[in-house]
Amino acid sequence: MTEQKLVKLSDRIDAGVKAAIAEAIEKHRRLGQSITIWRDGKIVTITAAEIPARSDSDTV
């Protein structure tokens, strides 16, 4: 594979992973489930009410 094709492939993979993460977070929000993230060097749990709703413009 050429370097250019690898870059394009990695860009597509990154976009797919970001979209999957956004969908999973939105699913947790809709189902009322909390999520746990890493923020400022600490593990933080965010309640479903604290998760901002995903808008149509948030697509990757």
Residue frames as qw, qx, qy, qz and C-alpha x, y, z in Angstrom:
[[0.000, 0.889, 0.458, 0.000, 0.00, 0.00, 0.00],
 [0.386, 0.514, -0.043, 0.765, 1.25, 3.47, -0.78],
 [0.222, -0.152, -0.478, 0.836, 1.75, 6.10, 1.89],
 [0.302, -0.067, -0.123, -0.943, -1.13, 8.18, 0.49],
 [0.638, -0.245, -0.612, -0.398, -3.53, 5.20, 0.61],
 [0.513, -0.233, -0.696, 0.446, -2.50, 4.46, 4.20],
 [0.010, -0.065, -0.273, 0.960, -3.22, 8.06, 5.21],
 [0.496, -0.133, -0.326, -0.794, -6.65, 7.94, 3.57],
 [0.657, -0.231, -0.714, -0.075, -7.38, 4.61, 5.22],
 [0.370, -0.190, -0.610, 0.674, -6.32, 5.86, 8.65],
 [0.195, -0.031, 0.051, -0.979, -8.51, 8.96, 8.19],
 [0.624, -0.196, -0.499, -0.569, -11.50, 6.74, 7.41],
 [0.604, -0.220, -0.722, 0.256, -10.78, 4.54, 10.42],
 [0.156, -0.076, -0.420, 0.891, -10.51, 7.60, 12.69],
 [0.399, -0.105, -0.156, -0.897, -13.83, 8.95, 11.41],
 [0.678, -0.211, -0.637, -0.300, -15.52, 5.59, 11.96],
 [0.489, -0.192, -0.677, 0.515, -14.21, 5.27, 15.51],
 [0.038, 0.024, 0.244, -0.969, -15.31, 8.83, 16.36],
 [0.539, -0.156, -0.355, -0.747, -18.79, 8.16, 14.95],
 [0.668, -0.222, -0.710, -0.010, -19.09, 4.91, 16.92],
 [0.319, -0.137, -0.570, 0.745, -18.04, 6.64, 20.16],
 [0.240, -0.047, 0.028, -0.969, -20.53, 9.46, 19.59],
 [0.642, -0.197, -0.527, -0.521, -23.32, 6.94, 18.98],
 [0.592, -0.208, -0.723, 0.288, -22.43, 4.98, 22.13],
 [0.123, -0.084, -0.414, 0.898, -22.43, 8.14, 24.25],
 [0.425, -0.094, -0.188, -0.880, -25.77, 9.21, 22.79],
 [0.661, -0.213, -0.683, -0.227, -27.22, 5.75, 23.51],
 [0.416, -0.189, -0.666, 0.590, -26.10, 6.02, 27.14],
 [0.116, 0.016, 0.169, -0.979, -27.74, 9.46, 27.40],
 [0.562, -0.133, -0.408, -0.707, -31.04, 8.22, 25.93],
 [0.706, -0.220, -0.673, -0.035, -31.11, 5.15, 28.18],
 [0.488, -0.807, 0.056, -0.326, -30.30, 7.18, 31.29],
 [0.920, -0.186, -0.095, 0.332, -26.95, 5.50, 31.82],
 [0.240, -0.907, 0.249, 0.241, -23.87, 7.27, 33.12],
 [0.806, 0.481, -0.189, 0.287, -20.48, 7.22, 31.39],
 [0.634, -0.676, 0.131, 0.354, -17.02, 7.34, 32.87],
 [0.584, 0.754, -0.065, 0.294, -14.30, 9.45, 31.27],
 [0.679, -0.218, -0.115, 0.692, -10.76, 10.65, 31.91],
 [0.096, 0.907, 0.169, 0.373, -10.71, 14.40, 32.66],
 [0.076, -0.863, 0.338, -0.366, -7.79, 16.47, 33.97],
 [0.262, 0.423, -0.819, 0.285, -5.88, 13.39, 35.03],
 [0.358, -0.053, 0.744, -0.562, -8.78, 11.91, 36.98],
 [0.102, -0.281, -0.908, -0.294, -11.53, 9.37, 36.36],
 [0.296, 0.126, 0.255, -0.912, -14.89, 11.15, 36.33],
 [0.138, 0.395, 0.903, 0.098, -18.38, 9.65, 36.09],
 [0.217, 0.058, -0.137, -0.965, -20.93, 11.75, 34.22],
 [0.431, 0.344, 0.737, -0.391, -24.64, 11.14, 34.72],
 [0.348, 0.458, 0.707, 0.412, -26.94, 10.82, 31.73],
 [0.024, 0.926, 0.360, -0.111, -28.44, 14.22, 32.57],
 [0.279, -0.781, 0.249, 0.501, -24.99, 15.81, 32.26],
 [0.490, 0.025, 0.665, 0.563, -24.33, 14.35, 28.79],
 [0.280, 0.474, -0.078, -0.831, -25.19, 16.98, 26.16],
 [0.755, 0.443, 0.450, -0.177, -27.65, 15.86, 23.50],
 [0.439, -0.118, 0.603, 0.656, -26.08, 15.10, 20.14],
 [0.425, 0.660, 0.097, -0.612, -27.25, 17.45, 17.41],
 [0.832, 0.494, 0.248, 0.047, -27.46, 16.63, 13.69],
 [0.347, 0.883, -0.293, 0.121, -24.41, 18.83, 13.09],
 [0.491, -0.647, 0.580, -0.064, -22.30, 16.59, 15.38],
 [0.960, 0.209, 0.183, 0.026, -21.92, 13.91, 12.73],
 [0.470, -0.552, 0.500, 0.475, -18.42, 13.03, 11.61]]
